[in-house]
Amino acid sequence: MSTSGPRQEKTPSQMIDERIRELGDWRGEMLSRLRALIKQADPEVVEEWKWRGVPVWYHDGMICTGETYKKAVKMTFAKGAALEDPSGLFNASLEGNTRRAIDLHEGDEIDEEALKALVRAAVALNAA
């Protein structure tokens, strides 16, 4: 009879790290950059792993997701329709009543300051 120690569950952050490595292309690099910007904007952000492999960031509620597709990395803001977007970052899911998204493609540049401001605004909205 063999006994093994307690099963080591991976943390959501470890699973996101793995996903970035598994992608091994521009999508992994983009997801990694987005993640870093989210953490810069909100050092208290909590990372989760949902829906069979989607990174999700929370602070007093869901901020956004980081979905990866063949030709895009999609950053969906849970309450994006309620956020001011003076820099015009939102370019997807514009018809919805609640969510808004940013689709990023290979070679796209990120307006880092505008994205961090959007993340901070989402956190503030969650706290309101």
URKARA-V256007 format. One record per pair of residues at least 6 apart in sequence whose ideal C-beta (glycine too) atoms are under 6 Angstrom apart, sorted by sequence separation. I is the first residue (numbers start at 1). GAP is how many residues later the second one is. D is the distance in Angstrom with one decimal. If there is no record, write none. Layout:
i->I gap->GAP d->D
i->I gap->GAP d->D
//
This chain:
i->39 gap->6 d->5.9
i->50 gap->6 d->4.9
i->57 gap->6 d->4.6
i->93 gap->6 d->5.2
i->38 gap->7 d->5.8
i->57 gap->7 d->5.7
i->67 gap->7 d->4.4
i->93 gap->7 d->5.7
i->20 gap->8 d->4.4
i->48 gap->8 d->4.4
i->93 gap->8 d->4.2
i->56 gap->9 d->5.0
i->66 gap->9 d->5.9
i->92 gap->9 d->4.0
i->90 gap->10 d->4.2
i->20 gap->11 d->5.5
i->54 gap->11 d->5.3
i->55 gap->11 d->4.3
i->64 gap->11 d->5.5
i->65 gap->11 d->4.7
i->92 gap->11 d->4.4
i->20 gap->12 d->5.0
i->45 gap->12 d->5.0
i->46 gap->12 d->4.5
i->64 gap->12 d->6.0
i->91 gap->12 d->5.7
i->54 gap->13 d->5.5
i->64 gap->13 d->4.7
i->89 gap->13 d->5.2
i->45 gap->14 d->5.3
i->62 gap->16 d->4.0
i->81 gap->16 d->5.9
i->42 gap->17 d->5.5
i->81 gap->17 d->5.4
i->38 gap->19 d->5.3
i->80 gap->19 d->5.3
i->81 gap->19 d->5.6
i->80 gap->20 d->2.7
i->76 gap->23 d->5.6
i->77 gap->23 d->5.3
i->87 gap->24 d->5.7
i->76 gap->25 d->4.3
i->89 gap->25 d->5.7
i->74 gap->27 d->5.3
i->75 gap->27 d->4.5
i->87 gap->27 d->3.6
i->74 gap->29 d->5.4
i->89 gap->29 d->6.0
i->72 gap->31 d->4.7
i->73 gap->31 d->4.7
i->34 gap->32 d->5.7
i->72 gap->33 d->5.5
i->13 gap->34 d->5.0
i->15 gap->34 d->4.4
i->12 gap->35 d->4.7
i->31 gap->35 d->5.4
i->12 gap->36 d->4.9
i->12 gap->37 d->4.1
i->83 gap->38 d->5.2
i->16 gap->39 d->4.6
i->27 gap->41 d->4.9
i->34 gap->41 d->5.9
i->31 gap->42 d->5.6
i->30 gap->43 d->4.5
i->77 gap->45 d->5.6
i->27 gap->46 d->5.4
i->79 gap->46 d->5.5
i->63 gap->59 d->4.7
i->59 gap->64 d->4.7
i->61 gap->65 d->3.9
i->60 gap->66 d->4.0
i->60 gap->67 d->4.8
i->30 gap->74 d->5.6
i->37 gap->75 d->5.8
i->41 gap->75 d->3.8
i->42 gap->77 d->5.9
i->37 gap->78 d->5.4
i->41 gap->78 d->3.8
i->37 gap->79 d->5.7
i->41 gap->79 d->5.2
i->26 gap->80 d->4.6
i->38 gap->81 d->5.4
i->42 gap->81 d->5.2
//
